[in-house]
Amino acid sequence: MTLDTSLSFARYLEAKRTVDDRALNARVWDRLSAELSVRAGSLDRPLQVLEIGGGVGTMVERLRYGSMLERCTYVLLDSDPDLIDSAQNRLFQNGSPEIEFVVADAFAYLENEGRDRPWDLIVANAVLDLTDLRTSIPALLQALEPGGLLYASINYDGMTTFAPAIDPELDARIERLYNAAMHSPLPDGTIPAGSHAGRELIPVIRASRGDVLEAGSSDWVVYSDRHGYHGDEEYFLRHILGFVEETLNGHPEIDHATLSDWLATRQWQIRTGELVYIAHQLDVLARPQQPE
Ligand SMILES: C[S@@+](CC[C@H](N)C(=O)[O-])C[C@H]1O[C@@H](n2cnc3c(N)ncnc32)[C@H](O)[C@@H]1O
């Protein structure tokens, strides 16, 4: 197999929307809704919401659909200008002109332009695994107003399963190498949480003077029914295989032909609707500790 360069990350994020919709933990979501409604009622100004790593803007649509953003200023931030362009096009088409779009590194933004804004809610969906939690979590908690909320959802926790099995030893080796690759150092030398993000999140929040209000699992489970895969999830799956290929191509612990055959079989399983994909993840709602 050769890398499919036609795959679009923006389309992958749009296709991921229905996968996330099913996965997001309902208890954590309901608690977020309840806390936001109390907070909105206690303020004489609109809620100030910052979403970091917001991609093409699917979370803002979800929050709005859940009536969580009645009176609010929403900053949708991502470091990738192409994704912010896509988000702008999509959300304007869907009638959301009042969102502020920012292209920036989230943590640089919070130290500069975003520093003095009274953030009531910071949203981070499927992004904290790309950061070192020991620095990102304190920065996010410190940026919040007293009583503000951190909604950290879809935090990968190191279990990726493709079923049915092809060869259990090979499947397990591919999962292990794929997870390990997520811990390669970032440009600033820090190590991203990667495949440990879910399990590390609660201890790091506590160590960073945060209180966990609610937590629960938010696993992705992608499968077909008699109508095929839901929405654009066939594309989502092809993109996931693209990540595996991109990550493991040329890896010293797996030869090219073996990886190629494995990917070709998985692609075939997508075409026939046989492939089931599961990834284990956690959602957490937290806030900075209040003084006693
Ligand atoms: C897996 S995508 C998730 C996008 C979106 N939250 C979603 O769930 O559809 C991770 C996003 O985080 C962005 N990102 C990663 N590190 C970032 C940082 N330090 N500051 C801002 N954006 C970041 C990437 O550009 C990417 O769009």
Ligand as a Chemical Component Dictionary entry (heavy atoms), coordinates in Angstrom:
data_LIG
# 
_chem_comp.id                   LIG 
_chem_comp.type                 NON-POLYMER 
_chem_comp.pdbx_formal_charge   0 
_chem_comp.three_letter_code    LIG 
# 
loop_
_chem_comp_atom.comp_id 
_chem_comp_atom.atom_id 
_chem_comp_atom.alt_atom_id 
_chem_comp_atom.type_symbol 
_chem_comp_atom.charge 
_chem_comp_atom.model_Cartn_x 
_chem_comp_atom.model_Cartn_y 
_chem_comp_atom.model_Cartn_z 
_chem_comp_atom.pdbx_ordinal 
LIG C1  C1  C 0  -7.475  15.609 16.839 1  
LIG S1  S1  S 1  -7.747  17.258 16.420 2  
LIG C2  C2  C 0  -9.290  17.566 17.247 3  
LIG C3  C3  C 0  -10.021 18.733 16.692 4  
LIG C4  C4  C 0  -11.368 19.019 17.346 5  
LIG N1  N1  N 0  -11.214 19.337 18.767 6  
LIG C5  C5  C 0  -12.280 17.841 17.177 7  
LIG O1  O1  O 0  -12.427 17.033 18.098 8  
LIG O2  O2  O -1 -12.842 17.695 16.083 9  
LIG C6  C6  C 0  -6.585  18.132 17.434 10 
LIG C7  C7  C 0  -6.551  19.604 17.076 11 
LIG O3  O3  O 0  -5.766  20.298 18.034 12 
LIG C8  C8  C 0  -4.990  21.281 17.358 13 
LIG N2  N2  N 0  -3.867  21.573 18.264 14 
LIG C9  C9  C 0  -2.926  20.719 18.728 15 
LIG N3  N3  N 0  -2.098  21.329 19.591 16 
LIG C10 C10 C 0  -2.525  22.614 19.671 17 
LIG C11 C11 C 0  -2.079  23.756 20.402 18 
LIG N4  N4  N 0  -1.009  23.689 21.212 19 
LIG N5  N5  N 0  -2.740  24.916 20.241 20 
LIG C12 C12 C 0  -3.802  25.003 19.425 21 
LIG N6  N6  N 0  -4.285  23.948 18.705 22 
LIG C13 C13 C 0  -3.651  22.773 18.837 23 
LIG C14 C14 C 0  -4.639  20.635 16.038 24 
LIG O4  O4  O 0  -4.324  21.594 15.046 25 
LIG C15 C15 C 0  -5.937  19.879 15.726 26 
LIG O5  O5  O 0  -6.835  20.655 14.986 27 
# 
loop_
_chem_comp_bond.comp_id 
_chem_comp_bond.atom_id_1 
_chem_comp_bond.atom_id_2 
_chem_comp_bond.value_order 
_chem_comp_bond.pdbx_ordinal 
LIG C1  S1  SING 1  
LIG S1  C2  SING 2  
LIG S1  C6  SING 3  
LIG C2  C3  SING 4  
LIG C3  C4  SING 5  
LIG C4  N1  SING 6  
LIG C4  C5  SING 7  
LIG C5  O1  DOUB 8  
LIG C5  O2  SING 9  
LIG C6  C7  SING 10 
LIG C7  O3  SING 11 
LIG C7  C15 SING 12 
LIG O3  C8  SING 13 
LIG C8  N2  SING 14 
LIG C8  C14 SING 15 
LIG N2  C9  SING 16 
LIG N2  C13 SING 17 
LIG C9  N3  DOUB 18 
LIG N3  C10 SING 19 
LIG C10 C11 SING 20 
LIG C10 C13 DOUB 21 
LIG C11 N4  SING 22 
LIG C11 N5  DOUB 23 
LIG N5  C12 SING 24 
LIG C12 N6  DOUB 25 
LIG N6  C13 SING 26 
LIG C14 O4  SING 27 
LIG C14 C15 SING 28 
LIG C15 O5  SING 29 
# 
